[in-house]
């Protein structure tokens, strides 16, 4: 049964370096999804955080001449949390895997598995990628210069490791997982990701090494402190420890399991195979959905610090603005597919869709209400076929956007549905020519002008509600411009599913022409 709370998580991000566009892409998607469900009137919990253990973090700290904890504290305090604040991310919690509220519960979870006979002692030897913190199978490797074996993701040589480990009996969960996937076809998205996982599991799973003994930066294995718990086992448990596992049972049952885990496709197997198997082994419910987004590409390469293609989000927000940044990546790239970023594409879409279509619409409607009606929204005496088409267009946009964003995680499709309606309203004004109607000073002409401008303003009211989860600052500016706060209350309290109910805007509301929503762009900075 689903929990009473709509629970969404991002991956917890490695703090070996500062965040780049790829990290922000997933986090903004989660923020839009949870804001959408909040505006449905649902109780929501949005979790993000940082993954701070493991060999990669330890080596990075050593290279910088500090302790691992000092390194993590610096990166979290100076880079990760400030960026989420900058991007207007409304997360409910930020978990760090070095926090005691997490480490104590991780030990309890693993101890329970050990006591149930799900963990045994053994040894392992094989190629290991420190970047992935994962032993690699032959199919996960590519050949480099001189026959060197490279990690296919990081393009760096793997290390041959041999150590004594404790193992989780993952191999026993292959049939159970396949049965679960069959019964829950929407558990893994997109379909291509689901097929990848199914094929991998059908080949047979190996038991999972869940401890490391060659370094000590991690959570100690409770029954054998010469070992630390494998960083991925530690990390995955954040989704449970952050919501009260082992500490607040009532809260845990209210929130857990997650409705949606948003992950990058390179960590899909951990979330779609290891995580549900661990939960099954401990008798806990599994998540509702694991949704894998694609990679952001620059010059044909996955965007990452290790590939030297990492771009700071602030490089873009300083030029385009935060709201445009939030909008662009979800509008330009179909969630679940790889997508390429370019400055030129962002500029073209900003100018065409945000500035010319949306921003100009808001500006000229406010200007005409100010010019022809003294800034007071007129009533619409009589709607004709043209107005009813706009009514229907808003209702269609609401239904389409709500289904695509709220249910299907199709952010691009939902945003396009709203912007198709923006284009429709622009077309309506072009056809009705209110600037010409205004020259007719008869009562009929005055009524017609009032109807046109009320229709356009009411359409903007619906647009502001629908785009609030995507562009909250811009939507609030539009809401204020329409005088809607006094008449209808706070924008955050408007229900997206009700945004298409025509006639909500109150005649007499004070409409003001505020600052331009999307200013003209200056030259691209050098």
Buried (B, 14 or more C-beta within 10 A) or exposed (E): EEBEBBBBBBBBBBBBBBBBBBBBBBBBBBBBBBBBBBBBEBEBBBBBBBBBBBBBBBBBBEEEEBEBEEBBBBBBEEBBBEBBEBBBBBBBEBBBBBBEBBBBBBBBBBBBBBEEEBBEEEEBEBBBBBBBBBBBEEEBBEEBEEEEBBBEBBBBBBEEBEBBBBBBBBEBBBEEBBEBBEEBEEBBBBEEBBEBBBEBBEEEBEBBBBBBBEEEBBBBBBEEEEBBBBBBBBBBBBBBBBBBBBEEEEBBEBBBBBBBBBBBBBBBBBBBBBBBBBBBBBEBBBBBBBBBBBBBBBEEEBBBBBBEBBBBBBEBBEBBBBBBBBBBBBBBBBBBEEBBBEBEEBBEBBBEBBBEBBBBBBBBBBEBBBEBBEBBBBBBEEBEEBBEBBBEBBBBBBEBBBBBBBEBBBBBBBBBBBBBBBBBBBBBBEEBEBEEBBEEEEEEBBBBBBBBBBBBBBBBBBBBBBBBBBBBEBBBBBBBBBBBEEBBEEBBEBEBBBBBEBEBBBBEBBBEBBEEBBEEBEEEEE
